[in-house]
Amino acid sequence: MFKSIQAKLVTIYILLILLAMEVVGFYLMQSLERYHDRKLTESLIINAQLISDFLLVRYLPPERKLSVNDSTIQEYIKQVAPSSIKYIAVMDEKATVVASTDETRFSRGSRILSPEVMQATFGKQAEDIRQDPNTKKRYKYLAYPIKNDGEVVGILYLVASLEDIYETLNNIRLILLTATFLALLITGFLGYALSNTITGPIREVTKRAALLAEGNFDQKIEVKSDDEIGKLTDMFNFLAGRLKATLEEISEEKEKMEAILTNMADGVIALNGRGEVIHINPAAMRMLGLERERLEGDFAEKLKDILKIHPEDFQKAEKTPLEVLVKVKDGTLKAIFAPLAGETKEAGYILLLQDVTKQQRLEEMRKEFVANVSHELRTPLTTIKSYAETLLDGAMDDSSVARQFISVINDEADRMTRLVNDLLELSRLDNKEIKWNKRPVRIDLLLREVISKMMMSARKKRLSVECEIEEKLEVFADRDKMEQVFQNVFSNAIKYTPEGGGIFVKAKNIGNQVCISVKDTGIGIPKEDLPRIFERFYRVDKTRSRELGGTGLGLSIAREIVLAHDGEINIFSEQGKGTEVIIKLPALV
């Protein structure tokens, strides 16, 4: 019933009228009741004053008191009792009945101890309304003190029936109920007629909207008024026209987008939030070798098997694009997953496929070259070291100059051996073959130790070294590997800083990370070379790097070690002004 606006409006009208009539009726009945009660009280008080004055003049001269044996008082009150007063009783100052209009109710000689009479004995006029327990009728009781020179010499007790008043009020209440019923009928009829003028156009708009939802956009409603309903109808007509035009524009844009996707060289796959394929272009079909497949059946499952990625992986991915390499029959593809974010949640994912077979082969060749060169260099280096040790054992003339020279050869052989080991280590890092010996390490002590070892090299170039290292900086790391990282970074700072320059080392705790900064005043790195600085074998100035002993592997190894410790390493540099290397490692709590 209450699903329609019309029923709600009619119900509201009826409830409003009912509420108004109830409020008016309640207020009117209360007012009438108070009015009649006040009038009756005033009438009783006037009669009480008249009777008490007459009693004082005629029956209570000075020094005389009311007596139960005085029958003239009873005759008098019977004569003067008005019809509106049911009972009259005259009592002395102790509330003993002297005379009454009804001996059965108030017999002479009896005492009345009602609350209003008790108050009258103290000289206060009092009244009360009570129901007779026998007749169940309501009465108004008034106890009026009779005073002579300020002293209570008697009490006049008047009792009036309230039944006539309540009968009148009941008749008025019946009239109000009848008027309320008639008002509700009229209101219901008028409310139905009025609400129909509102709901009629709304029903028409609803009907046309249903046709609009079915795809019939040629809908127009006649505007019959200039009120809110008319404006709603006019807005519906405008909406229908705009919707038709918008859908045509969307259709054109969709055709353009499909043409772009169809002719793209890269593969594009659109997936929903559950990882199900909702669109794939021909390039992606070709790259994945699925030219003859169709977007039906278990195609989505086949794609998941090829990519080795499932919907759970999509949901765990961060908001940034996720890149993975996918091996296919003819080569290698780079798959870039980017979340397709809506206003409140992710609506799906976009998968971009790029053929990186050539780049991947070059990278594999470079890695293979590193491994092969490492193994090829190790044998002659071992031979050089053995020959130098033989010379040191006395094969040459025992000359201090010759021994010093041979010692230098031995040191150089050790340095080249470490270089070969770096090549092998890089290969092991790539193949995940490194066995880490991680334990709590005091980074501040390790840094000071590395700086102490390399101070000789710095002093040879007259470089100033300033340190600002906090105490008790502890991380969970492989001490030897981290020492290798710091030595690499510090040696680069010494190597590429001209004589008379400076190196600044800082280490401090930032939140839950330990931050190490090595800053120099060296030659710096060109802006265009910074993005490739961590690439293997990449050198900014190849000629000068060779002169200084650079191979292009040190920073790559350092980066791999830092990443294996869940840290990060970044380089900030400006050509001619110096370089700063910042390493961040998780602090040990």
MARGUDO-821914 format. One line per 8 residues: number of its first residue (from 1); their letters; for each residue x, y, z of C-alpha. Coordinates in steps of 0.02 Angstrom, whole numbers, plus 50000, padded with zeros to 5 digits. Layout:
% MARGUDO-821914
NUM = A = X:Y:Z  ...
//
This chain:
% MARGUDO-821914
1 = MFKSIQAK = 50000:50000:50000  50136:50122:50049  50245:50085:49897  50159:50221:49796  50183:50408:49821  49995:50435:49805  49957:50322:49952  50092:50407:50055
9 = LVTIYILL = 50025:50581:50015  49845:50534:50058  49903:50452:50219  50003:50605:50266  49853:50721:50234  49739:50612:50340  49867:50599:50481  49893:50788:50480
17 = ILLAMEVV = 49705:50822:50492  49686:50688:50626  49829:50762:50725  49759:50939:50708  49585:50885:50762  49654:50787:50909  49759:50934:50967  49612:51056:50948
25 = GFYLMQSL = 49492:50934:51033  49609:50902:51177  49641:51087:51204  49455:51128:51189  49400:50993:51311  49531:51044:51437  49480:51225:51422  49294:51187:51440
33 = ERYHDRKL = 49326:51075:51589  49429:51209:51675  49297:51341:51631  49150:51243:51705  49251:51196:51858  49298:51378:51887  49118:51436:51865  49052:51304:51984
41 = TESLIINA = 49184:51351:52113  49139:51535:52100  48954:51492:52121  48989:51388:52276  49097:51525:52352  48963:51657:52322  48828:51548:52400  48945:51506:52544
49 = QLISDFLL = 48978:51690:52578  48792:51733:52576  48745:51591:52692  48890:51622:52812  48849:51808:52821  48667:51772:52861  48717:51645:52994  48833:51769:53075
57 = VRYLPPER = 48702:51904:53082  48553:51802:53135  48612:51646:53224  48783:51693:53288  48774:51856:53384  48924:51899:53493  48973:51767:53620  48858:51637:53546
65 = KLSVNDST = 48912:51474:53466  48831:51350:53348  48734:51216:53437  48676:51046:53379  48508:51077:53463  48473:51232:53359  48345:51167:53232  48313:51338:53156
73 = IQEYIKQV = 48481:51333:53065  48432:51170:52979  48267:51242:52922  48354:51396:52856  48484:51304:52750  48347:51193:52677  48253:51348:52623  48402:51439:52547
81 = APSSIKYI = 48489:51288:52469  48497:51320:52278  48460:51180:52156  48640:51179:52093  48702:51125:52266  48672:50943:52309  48711:50952:52496  48741:51087:52626
89 = AVMDEKAT = 48808:51055:52800  48843:51178:52940  48977:51128:53067  49046:51209:53222  49228:51255:53242  49272:51073:53284  49195:51004:53122  49040:50933:53212
97 = VVASTDET = 48885:50937:53102  48756:51060:53172  48634:51056:53027  48623:50983:52851  48505:50967:52704  48522:50777:52707  48520:50692:52877  48564:50523:52804
105 = RFSRGSRI = 48726:50588:52728  48774:50716:52861  48688:50673:53026  48689:50800:53164  48822:50772:53296  48939:50677:53177  49111:50743:53133  49179:50764:52958
113 = LSPEVMQA = 49367:50739:52945  49396:50762:52758  49556:50855:52706  49462:51011:52649  49365:51020:52814  49526:51003:52913  49600:51151:52820  49440:51252:52852
121 = TFGKQAED = 49459:51225:53040  49619:51325:53025  49530:51467:52937  49575:51419:52757  49450:51394:52619  49478:51224:52535  49400:51122:52394  49416:50950:52319
129 = IRQDPNTK = 49339:50837:52184  49302:50656:52228  49199:50512:52166  49064:50439:52276  49112:50257:52306  48929:50201:52308  48851:50297:52164  49013:50318:52065
137 = KRYKYLAY = 48966:50500:52036  49088:50643:52047  49062:50788:52167  49140:50955:52203  49171:50985:52390  49196:51161:52463  49237:51192:52648  49212:51376:52690
145 = PIKNDGEV = 49263:51441:52864  49138:51552:52957  49239:51685:53048  49188:51808:53182  49320:51941:53217  49452:51833:53132  49407:51680:53236  49334:51522:53158
153 = VGILYLVA = 49164:51494:53237  49096:51371:53111  49118:51286:52944  49003:51286:52795  49018:51128:52689  48945:51133:52513  48936:50983:52395  48888:51004:52209
161 = SLEDIYET = 48869:50867:52077  48983:50871:51923  48882:50749:51819  48793:50885:51721  48960:50963:51675  49037:50798:51618  48880:50754:51522  48896:50919:51429
169 = LNNIRLIL = 49081:50883:51396  49039:50709:51330  48912:50783:51210  49044:50907:51148  49170:50766:51130  49046:50666:51024  49020:50818:50913  49208:50835:50891
177 = LTATFLAL = 49226:50650:50846  49090:50667:50716  49172:50822:50644  49341:50734:50641  49270:50585:50546  49188:50699:50417  49350:50799:50400  49450:50639:50372
185 = LITGFLGY = 49330:50583:50235  49340:50750:50147  49529:50757:50169  49550:50582:50097  49449:50625:49943  49538:50791:49915  49708:50713:49952  49678:50576:49823
193 = ALSNTITG = 49628:50705:49693  49776:50818:49732  49905:50679:49739  49843:50612:49573  49896:50775:49491  50074:50740:49554  50087:50552:49532  50005:50550:49359
201 = PIREVTKR = 50151:50638:49272  50275:50536:49375  50196:50375:49313  50210:50439:49136  50394:50481:49161  50424:50308:49236  50342:50224:49087  50446:50323:48963
209 = AALLAEGN = 50604:50290:49065  50573:50103:49051  50562:50121:48862  50721:50224:48868  50809:50085:48963  50759:49962:48827  50853:50066:48699  50712:50170:48627
217 = FDQKIEVK = 50785:50345:48641  50651:50433:48539  50549:50473:48693  50468:50642:48725  50335:50690:48852  50215:50835:48831  50246:50972:48961  50077:51021:49035
225 = SDDEIGKL = 50128:51137:49177  50264:51256:49231  50284:51188:49407  50410:51062:49475  50323:50919:49383  50333:51016:49222  50518:51049:49251  50545:50864:49286
233 = TDMFNFLA = 50459:50820:49121  50562:50949:49027  50722:50883:49107  50675:50705:49057  50657:50760:48876  50827:50846:48886  50905:50693:48967  50839:50577:48832
241 = GRLKATLE = 50913:50688:48696  51080:50704:48785  51088:50517:48819  51059:50478:48637  51195:50600:48582  51316:50535:48716  51292:50354:48666  51326:50399:48485
249 = EISEEKEK = 51487:50487:48538  51537:50337:48645  51505:50221:48499  51618:50328:48388  51755:50333:48520  51741:50146:48543  51766:50118:48358  51919:50231:48361
257 = MEAILTNM = 51991:50141:48512  51961:49971:48433  52050:50030:48275  52199:50091:48379  52210:49930:48479  52194:49824:48323  52339:49911:48235  52456:49925:48385
265 = ADGVIALN = 52625:49839:48373  52620:49797:48560  52498:49674:48631  52360:49737:48746  52251:49628:48857  52116:49697:48972  52066:49597:49125  51931:49624:49256
273 = GRGEVIHI = 51958:49623:49443  51951:49431:49447  52086:49414:49313  51965:49364:49176  52004:49424:48999  51880:49552:48933  51979:49612:48781  52133:49561:48681
281 = NPAAMRML = 52205:49638:48523  52276:49542:48373  52457:49585:48420  52436:49500:48588  52356:49350:48505  52503:49340:48386  52636:49359:48520  52558:49223:48627
289 = GLERERLE = 52531:49108:48478  52343:49110:48498  52290:49172:48326  52162:49035:48304  52094:49041:48480  51930:49128:48524  51877:49226:48677  51768:49088:48742
297 = GDFAEKLK = 51775:48931:48843  51933:48915:48949  52032:49048:48855  52063:49145:49016  52134:48989:49099  52250:48959:48951  52313:49137:48964  52346:49115:49150
305 = DILKIHPE = 52446:48958:49113  52551:49050:48984  52586:49202:49094  52604:49100:49255  52508:49236:49348  52342:49213:49437  52207:49334:49499  52275:49321:49676
313 = DFQKAEKT = 52438:49397:49614  52342:49541:49536  52256:49579:49701  52421:49576:49796  52505:49695:49673  52530:49875:49725  52459:50026:49637  52617:50041:49530
321 = PLEVLVKV = 52638:49940:49369  52708:49765:49388  52833:49702:49259  52869:49517:49225  52960:49425:49087  52864:49286:49000  52951:49149:48902  52858:49100:48744
329 = KDGTLKAI = 52899:48983:48602  52986:49112:48491  53069:49220:48623  53038:49328:48775  52897:49452:48811  52893:49589:48940  52722:49591:49022  52677:49754:49109
337 = FAPLAGET = 52527:49746:49227  52448:49912:49270  52294:49927:49383  52140:50001:49302  52083:50105:49450  51906:50170:49472  51848:50306:49593  51837:50191:49743
345 = KEAGYILL = 51918:50026:49693  52015:49939:49558  51903:49898:49409  52030:49781:49329  52202:49773:49250  52285:49817:49086  52419:49697:49023  52543:49768:48895
353 = LQDVTKQQ = 52652:49643:48802  52816:49698:48723  52932:49587:48622  53100:49601:48711  53179:49447:48635  53328:49544:48564  53358:49642:48723  53345:49486:48827
361 = RLEEMRKE = 53469:49395:48717  53592:49539:48734  53573:49536:48922  53601:49349:48928  53755:49369:48817  53824:49500:48936  53796:49389:49087  53875:49242:48997
369 = FVANVSHE = 54023:49353:48952  54050:49399:49133  54052:49218:49186  54168:49165:49045  54291:49309:49070  54298:49273:49256  54346:49092:49225  54471:49137:49088
377 = LRTPLTTI = 54562:49267:49195  54574:49163:49351  54711:49045:49284  54839:49177:49229  54808:49277:49387  54843:49122:49492  55002:49094:49393  55060:49272:49421
385 = KSYAETLL = 55026:49256:49606  55122:49091:49617  55270:49163:49522  55273:49315:49637  55269:49204:49791  55414:49103:49721  55514:49262:49696  55477:49315:49874
393 = DGAMDDSS = 55536:49146:49937  55713:49187:49880  55722:49149:49695  55791:49323:49662  55941:49407:49736  55906:49460:49913  55887:49644:49874  55771:49758:49974
401 = VARQFISV = 55721:49854:49818  55680:49695:49721  55580:49626:49868  55480:49786:49880  55445:49779:49693  55393:49597:49704  55280:49640:49852  55191:49769:49744
409 = INDEADRM = 55167:49639:49608  55092:49522:49737  54971:49658:49799  54916:49694:49621  54888:49510:49591  54776:49505:49746  54680:49655:49681  54650:49573:49512
417 = TRLVNDLL = 54600:49413:49597  54468:49511:49693  54409:49581:49527  54385:49406:49459  54296:49358:49618  54181:49508:49592  54138:49443:49419  54100:49272:49489
425 = ELSRLDNK = 54001:49349:49630  53896:49449:49508  53859:49291:49413  53809:49204:49576  53699:49351:49621  53610:49337:49455  53585:49151:49478  53531:49167:49661
433 = EIKWNKRP = 53677:49057:49717  53745:49171:49854  53738:49102:50030  53711:49248:50146  53783:49252:50320  53664:49378:50395  53676:49429:50577  53660:49589:50681
441 = VRIDLLLR = 53794:49711:50622  53845:49880:50695  53847:49987:50538  53930:50132:50627  54079:50025:50676  54088:49946:50503  54089:50116:50419  54228:50182:50531
449 = EVISKMMM = 54329:50025:50495  54309:50044:50306  54354:50229:50313  54508:50189:50419  54567:50060:50292  54549:50181:50147  54616:50338:50230  54788:50306:50156
457 = SARKKRLS = 54718:50319:49980  54627:50478:50025  54781:50557:50102  54882:50519:49945  54762:50634:49849  54756:50759:49992  54569:50731:50013  54481:50788:50171
465 = VECEIEEK = 54363:50660:50249  54227:50719:50367  54118:50596:50462  53954:50620:50552  53905:50445:50609  53780:50409:50747  53818:50275:50875  53736:50104:50888
473 = LEVFADRD = 53665:50093:50711  53622:49909:50698  53555:49810:50549  53530:49627:50505  53654:49599:50365  53801:49501:50294  53949:49598:50364  54073:49551:50227
481 = KMEQVFQN = 53952:49596:50089  53907:49763:50167  54092:49801:50190  54114:49765:50005  53974:49889:49965  54049:50027:50073  54224:49998:50004  54157:50009:49827
489 = VFSNAIKY = 54063:50170:49859  54205:50250:49958  54338:50199:49830  54233:50277:49691  54222:50438:49791  54412:50440:49811  54442:50389:49631  54333:50522:49549
497 = TPEGGGIF = 54372:50667:49667  54515:50780:49613  54659:50818:49732  54616:50938:49870  54432:50890:49867  54323:50826:50007  54220:50673:50055  54077:50682:50181
505 = VKAKNIGN = 54010:50525:50263  53848:50529:50363  53751:50389:50447  53596:50407:50551  53435:50322:50600  53279:50383:50509  53122:50301:50576  53141:50114:50545
513 = QVCISVKD = 53288:50134:50424  53474:50167:50437  53526:50296:50308  53708:50304:50249  53765:50448:50138  53934:50464:50051  53953:50633:49966  54104:50698:49869
521 = TGIGIPKE = 54158:50854:49776  54214:50755:49625  54186:50769:49437  54003:50715:49450  53896:50618:49327  53804:50692:49176  53615:50697:49195  53585:50587:49043
529 = DLPRIFER = 53698:50450:49115  53618:50440:49287  53474:50321:49239  53602:50193:49176  53732:50210:49312  53687:50040:49390  53695:49946:49225  53834:49818:49212
537 = FYRVDKTR = 53989:49870:49117  53915:50043:49093  54044:50181:49114  54015:50366:49094  54188:50402:49022  54256:50235:48962  54433:50299:48927  54453:50383:49094
545 = SRELGGTG = 54369:50239:49185  54497:50118:49116  54637:50234:49166  54569:50238:49343  54540:50050:49346  54351:50051:49326  54258:49903:49253  54077:49958:49269
553 = LGLSIARE = 54035:49815:49389  54058:49890:49561  53895:49985:49574  53797:49840:49497  53865:49722:49630  53831:49849:49767  53652:49872:49707  53620:49683:49703
561 = IVLAHDGE = 53689:49664:49880  53586:49808:49949  53427:49744:49867  53460:49571:49939  53456:49656:50111  53284:49733:50075  53368:49903:50060  53387:50033:49924
569 = INIFSEQG = 53531:50129:49847  53515:50292:49752  53638:50409:49669  53615:50597:49654  53743:50692:49553  53775:50851:49455  53918:50863:49332  54062:50964:49399
577 = KGTEVIIK = 53988:50977:49574  54003:50803:49646  53905:50647:49683  53805:50582:49831  53768:50398:49860  53627:50361:49983  53602:50185:50051  53451:50141:50159
585 = LPALV = 53441:49978:50257  53305:49913:50375  53356:49953:50553  53363:49812:50679  53232:49845:50812
//
